Amino acid sequence: MSGLNASLGYFLAVVISVALVRTLLNKWPRVSFILEFASSFMLVACWLEIQTIVEVGQWAGGLGPDVTVTMLFVVLLTHGVICGGASGNPTLVVLKFLQLEDTTLPTLLAVAAQFLGAHLALLAAVYYWSLELTDMHMIKNLMARECSTSLLVSLPQGFFTECVCALILHLVHLSLQRRSALIRVPLIAVLLTFLSHTARGFTSAYMNPSLAYGLTFHCPGFTITEYAVVYWLGSLTGMTLALLLYMGHIPRIFAKNLLYSQKTRFRVPKGDKGEKKKM
């Protein structure tokens, strides 16, 4: 239980820090990219600790898969509630750009902030492990340089897995974007937890380029280019396909609807047509 208590304290410290940043910056919408930095930091920092529990928690702290799945869901739910519109996910930022909801400069700043937040979260987690507060963290500190990659399949299989999972995630996100946060946030948290748990033996279905950068790009087994093909290109491809399937076109690239015919919204009643012919 000492390992679990230490992890809960770590989660609490990260959540409180991000909540304070969000509270302070809510009055300055022009620096919203800093919220993306904080959002990405929270997501990566917490997920790294969950990853630690998955890898060594079962035999170093007696923490089984049921605990890790529950903790992942709680983290994702808390992240959605606290961070709100700041997703911490570059694909969602690019999605807004493709929908003409954001311009180029805010998009670039947000994506850069997300990767910076992910990198800082990795450094913070490594420092936390170096404190060796529990046996679990002591083992993780010894394993830090030889971490296990999340990519357990070939590049084509990994690309396909991330692409399909991203496609499902973004289709659901687009369908729920007009719904109340009380409905949207829990459903997205459940979906992310389910996809991540289901794809654990493939890519872990991060569906988030900055999250994947913080969690597995530093692990041996594949080059940065190979990781990028799976976790960056795969996620972006899935997002683009989801937007195309949902809207029938990509507003930033072309306005013509390629998939769905646009019927007239208002129809002239038959009676009116008859009167016009008489006239």
Salt bridges, closest charged atoms under 4 A:
GLU49 OE2 - HIS137 NE2 2.69
GLU55 OE1 - LYS140 NZ 2.84
